[in-house]
């Protein structure tokens, strides 16, 4: 009974905040860019904001991407914590924003994340808050797929993975289907589930990717400890973008290609986009940041989150740019549903291929990864906590370790 009351109250709060957020948008009427996909949404949000903010007054939904976070962000509200008192404060302030908050931005960039095919954590619900004028659809995979498992029918792990990816794409792609015919859909040619939506929208379509058919194409990539350079082909000409202080995996090329495609539709010139990105680009902590470590070592910090594809990219990057020893500190990959075992077993093979030494944390790493690494005689250790891992690494790090 208590859980039912809490659920009803939560729905009331969401609908209440949505009501005021809709009125705020109706008052202000910015052009809205929605960003969705399984991975890379936050990086794309930051990169697009960096690329356009010098030319167009822009607001981005930093740290807000959900059914509750987006209405709060639209109303320029934030929670000090998630207590009922904090929610009550936000509800009391929401109506006053119509009188006190008069934003000057012309463009609103919104990260639109979903965790489920069911309301209110799905795309259908987010589209009741607002419908974007432009939509960037990055990819569709099996990360955060726990809640899609119940809809999948395949038993074979490979087939089930493909089915979950398609189910995820169908829900995320509702953003593309909701675009007006005066809008623009920016679609990834490397992902067949994403590209399928070119036939399901009346909006203008601009494609990006590494395939020859992409209108904004990734054609080159050079990572180093000084930063990362990407080469894109835009309007028949090559565009080189050099992002310093970030050792970025190769898949970030698709992020930049999506951003360039969006900027072209917004009438920015390629040189403007390049200059703005090189000057303004940044990422939140824990995403591909290069940090100075003890004893002359370097830390590549991508600890914010992980799934199999980003882990593969990061391990390949480690293998490519490490001046000497390649060490990895890895925790569990979470929210994978029935793919948990399969993805950790694949991760173990990648780790053995790319690392000189590995420190593992978490029950899934102990159960699935450690036995394979021991069998391959990889120098590997499992510890109970990140603190113990740090203590061990402090004792073994050497000059030029990455």
N, C-alpha and C positions, 0 to 999 in steps of 0.2 A: 504493500500500500504506500509506504514512504517513498519507494523508488518511483512509483507512478506519479506521485505528487511532484517530486523533483523533476521528472521528465516533462510534465505539463508546464511547470514553472519555467523550465529552460526554453521550451518552445515559445511561451509567451514573451520572454525576454528577447529572443531572436526576432520575432515578428514585430515587436515594439521598436527595436533598434532599426530594423529594416524600413519601417514606416517613415521614420525621421530621416534616414539616409536617402531614401527616394525623394523626399521633399527637398533635401539639400541639393541633390543632383539636378532636380527640376529647376531650382532657383539659379544654379550656377551654370549648368549645361556645358561641361568640358567635353572634348573629344576623348573617348576612352579606348585604351589599348589593353586587351586582355591577353595574358600569357598563361598557357597551360601546357601540360606534359608530365611525364613521369619523373624526369630529372632535368636539372638545368634551369628551372624557372627563376630561382633567386638570382643566379648569375646573369641571366638574360635581363631581368629587371634592373639590376645595377648597371649593366653595360648600356642598355637603352637609355636610362636616365643620364648616364655620362655623355652619351652621344648627342642628345637633343637639348639638354638644359640650357646651353649657352645661346641657342637660337630661339627656343620656344619655352615660355614659362611652364614649368612641369612639376607635378607632384607624383611620387611613386609610393606604392603601398608597402614601404619597408616594414618588415616584421609583422605584416598583416596579410593573410591569404585565405582566410576561412570564412565560414558562415557568420561568425561573430566578429572576427578581426576586421573584415572589410567594411561593414557598416560603421564600426568605431573609427576606422581610419578616415572614412568619408566625412564623418562629423568632427574630425580632428580631436578625438578622445582617445585616451589610453587607460588601461587598468594598472593600478599600483601592484595589485596581486589579484588572485582569482577568488577572493572571499566574497560573500554575499554583500558585505558593506561596500566593497569596491564596485560591484555590479549595480547596486542601488544608486551610488553616486553617479555612475555613467548614465543611468536611466533618467535621473533628475536633471542632468545637464543637457541631455540630447535635445529637448525642445528649444532650449535657449540658444543653441548653435544657429538656428535659423535667423536669429536677430544679431548675434555677436560674431559669427564666423563668416567673413566675406572673402573667400580665397581669390587669388589673382591668377592662378594657373589656368592655362588653356588646354593642357593635355594631362590626363590622369592615366598612369600606368599601373595596372592592377594584376598582381599575381593571383591566379585562380586555382587553388589546390583542392583536390577532392580525396577523400579517404574511403569512399563507399559508393555503391550504386543506389543507396537509399537516402531519402531526405532526412535531415537537412545537410548531410555531409556529401552531397553529390552536386554535379554541375547544374542539374535542373533547378535546384534550390538557389544556387548562386546567381543564376540568370533571372530569378525573381527580384534580386536586389538591383541589378543593372544589366543591360545588354551592351557589350562593347561595340564600337564602331569599327575597330580593327582587331583581328585575332591572330596571335602567334601560337601555332601548334608545333611543339618541339619534337615529341616522341611519345611512344606508348609502350610501357614495359610492365614488369611484374612487381616492382617495388611498391610497398604499402598496399599489397594485394590481398591481405587477410580477408577483407570484407567482400572481395569478388570471388573467393573460393567457393562460396555457397552456390554460385550460379554456374560454375564450371562442371562439365559432365565427363570430360576425358579422364581416363585413368593413367594412361601412359604419360610419364613426367614431361617429355618433350612436347607432346600434343597438348597437355594441360597448360603448360607454360604459354604456348601459342594462343590457346583459347582465352586465357586470362588477359593476355596482352590485347587481344581483339575486343574483349568485353570492356577493358579499361579505355581503349580508344573510342569505342562507341559512346561511352559516357562523357569523356572529356571533349569529344568532337561535337557535342551538342552546342558548344560555344561557337564553333564555325558555322553550324547550321542556323544559328540565331542571328548571324551578321546581316545587316541591311544590304540591299543590292547596291547601295552607294558606298559600302565599306570595302574592306580589304582583308583577305585571308592569306596568311603567310605560312606556307606548308613545307615540311621537310621531305625532300624526294628520297632520302635514304631509308625512310620508314614507310613500308607499303600501307600499313594501317592508317597512317596520317595522310598520305597522299590520296587515299581513297575518297577523302572528303572534298577533293576538288570538284567532284561530280554532285556534291550534296549542298552546294552553296551557290547563290546568285551574286555573291560579292566578287570583286576583282581578285585575281589570284596572283601572288608573287611566290616563286619557289626558291628554296635554298637547299644546299647540300653539297655532297662531294661528287655526285653523278654529273655526267655531261649535259643532262637536260636541265639542271638547276640554273635559274637566272642569276643567282648570286652563288658562286661556286668556290669551295675551299680547294686550293691547288697546291699549298705548301705550308710547312710547319717546321720551325727550328726552336726547340727549347734549350735553355741553358741556365746556369746558376745566376746569371745576370738578368734573366727575364725570358720572355717568349715572343717570337715573331711568327705571324700568320700571313700567308699570301692568299688573297681572294681574287677571283675574276669577276669584275663588276662592269656591266655595259661594254663588254669586249676588251676591257683594259685591266691590268693587274693592279691591285691595291695592297700595299704592304702595311701591316699594323704591328707595331712593336710595343708590347706591354711590359714595362720594367717592374722588377721586384716580385713578380709572380711566375712560378714555374707551373705552367698550365698544361694539363693533359691535352692530347690531340683533339678530343671531342669539343673543346672550347672553340675550335674553329667554326663549328656549326652554330654555337651561340653568337659569335660575331657575325656570321653570315645572316642569321635571322635578324639581328639588329640592323645591319646595313640594308637589308630588304625593306624593313619597316621605315627606316630613315629616308630611303629613296621615295617611298610613297608620300612621306611628309615633306617632300620637295627639298631635302638637304642634298648638297653636292658631295660626291665621294671624298674630296679632299677635306671638306668640313668635318665629315664623319670621322675620318682618320685622325685629324688634329684633335678633335674633341675626345675621342677614346684614349689617345695617348696622353692627353693632359689630365683627364678626369676619372679614368677607370679605377675602380677599387672594388674589393670584395669584403664581406663580413669576416671576422676572425674564424679560423678553422677551415678555410677554403683556399687551398693551393698557395698559402703564404710561405715565403722563404724567411726563416728566422735564424739568427746566429746562435749556435749551440755552444756548450762548454767544450774546452779542450781543442778548439779549432774545428769543431764539427758543424754541420748545417742541418737544420730541421725543415723538412717539407711538411707543413701542417695542413692536413686535409681531414681533420678529426671531427668535423661537424656531423657528418652522416656518411653512410656507405651502403652500396649495393654491389652486385657482381660487376656490372659494366664499369662504373667509376673506379672500383678497386683494380680491375684489369688495366685501365688507363694509367692509374697512379703507379702501379708496379712497373709497367713498361717505361714510364717517365723516370722512375727511380733508376732503372737499369740503364737508361740512356744518358743521364746527366751526372751520375755519381762519379766524382773524381777518383774514389778508391773503394772502400767497403760499402756495401749496400745493406742497411739494416731496416727492419720494419717492425713497428709496434702496432698491432692490429687487434681490434675488438670485434665482438659479434656483429654480423649484419642482421638487422632486425626487421620486423613487419613483412616477412616474406611468405607467411602462411605455409602451405604444403611444399613450397619450393625451398624451405630452409635447409634441409639436408643436402639436396642436390646442388644448391648454389655454394654451400660451404665446401663440399667435396671438390667442385670445380675450382674454388678459390685456393684450395690446398695445392693443386697442380700448378697454378700460376705462381704461388708463393715460392714453391720449390724451384721453379724455373728462373726466378728473377732475384732472389735474395741470398745474401751470404749468411745472415743471421736473423732470427725472428723471435720476437717476444709476443706471446698471445695472452689475451685477457677475455674472459667470458665463457659460459658453459658450452655454447655452440662451438667455439674454437677448440675447447678441450675435447669435446665429444667427437667432432668430425674432422678437424684439421690436424690436430697434434699427432694422431696415430699415423697419418699418411706422411707427415714430415719426418717422423722418427723412422718410418720404413724406408724413406729415401735418404736417410742419414744427413738431413739438413740440420744445421746447428740451431735448435729450436728450444724454447722454454715457455711453459705456461705458468702464470702467476694469478693470484686471486683478485688483485686490484690494480688499478692504474698507478697507485702510489708505490706498490712493490715493483711494478715494471720500471717506474722512474728511478727508483733506488738502484736497480740492477743496471740500467743503462748508464747511469752516472758513473758506475764503477768500471765500465768497459769502453766507453766512447774514446775515440782517438782522433788525431789530426786528419782532416779531410774525409771523415765518415759522413755519410748522408743517411 
